[in-house]
Amino acid sequence: MRADLDVYVESLGNFRSGEEYSVQSLLPYLQQAGMTVRVFDRPARADRAPAALLHIDLTEVPQLYHDIPELYDRTINGRALSIHRHLYSTLRLKAGDSHSGPVVVKTVLNSKGRPELRWRQYRNRWTRTAHFVRKTFEPGYKQRLCPPYRVYETMGQVPAGVWSDDRLMVEKFAFHNLDLPIVKHRYMFLLDAEVNMRQVYNDVLCAGSKILTNKEGGPVPPEVLAVRQRLGLDFGAIDYFIVDGKGIVVDANKTVGSNPDWLKQNRFRQEFNDRMGAALIRFVRG
């Protein structure tokens, strides 16, 4: 039966196993408006909806999904085929560069490459079993495949093997020192629904568990808007710092997470969810 919206994910098992994605809190808005939604992990062959939303939680969207925008009247994130850090990083360092301040080592894949690991895990029952066995009996298995981010006070402290590991990249730490607290900004959006947050952390890597305050911020810097346009993002989130009056992007995401507790604790965040729901309804209606 034809639906009003087709949502594409990289793995039905992964998508249905939790409620950590923001889009999962938005689909009920459509249902309340009398609309129907189908979720696929491969292109629909017939009875396609007039609209589609690509929610592929991988840094690089596989070729399998590249033709989706041609099959639908309109799509969300149909042009967002890659959020590889090399596409937007302005802080990247290479071996031999000169830099006297602190640095951070991170993966070139989004979220430490964990989405790619889950994608491989959910392919079939054999890959799920192999993943479980290795995770259980092989020490350091997940950390080796999804290396944690590290902060160093100087470039000289970065292990030599990092520079030749194509899974990793070294960036200047956005600020000249590691003093706490740190102010980070998060720009979230779905089409014309937007919110810009000013978040204060008691952690150099801005771990969610170390957040001190989360409030609405001011206007989004043009450098940040330019990254959204460059990556073709209709739906997503961009994390950035403000340094010398400019927005310095450190992370871009097209499958945004959502914590139900945050929605309860931050009224403006719930109001933003309502605006995203309204924007999604308008999009589906065309």
JORA-V374271 format. One line per field, one symbol per residue. psi: psi as a letter, one per 20 degrees, with the letter a starting at -180 (. if undefined). Layout:
psi=???
//
This chain:
psi=pprhpppprhohgghiiakiphhhihhhgghhjjqqpqpqjqpphrlqriqqpomomqgppqhhihjghiiqhqqpkhimipkphiiipjjpqqpiqppiaqrpprqhqqljjhhhghghhjgrhghggggggghhiopjghhhhmpqqqpqhrhhipphihhjoiirqpqpphrirkqqrpoqqpoqqodjpqqoqoppqlphjlqhijpgqorpabqpqhhghhggghikphpaqpprqopkjqpopiqppjnqrpohhhhhhohhhhhhghhgghhhggghi.
//
